[in-house]
């Protein structure tokens, strides 16, 4: 199921995966985001992603715990 979410305002057209998880409130801390990613709990565009520095762009989809989040950057 897709979550309704605000559009993120960014100075760049990308955001790191771990930062996205924190900004969306999926992870409470950077450490928690890192563990979630390293444990294979996060998918980007349908593929398990284990790099926390993965750069996301508008149009990407992040799936965590059965929820899908659309990446929308305004930058």
Buried (B, 14 or more C-beta within 10 A) or exposed (E): EEEEEEEBEBEEEBBBBBBBBBBBEBBEEBEBBBEBBEEEBBBBEEEEBEEBEBEBEBEBBBBBEEEEBBBEBEE
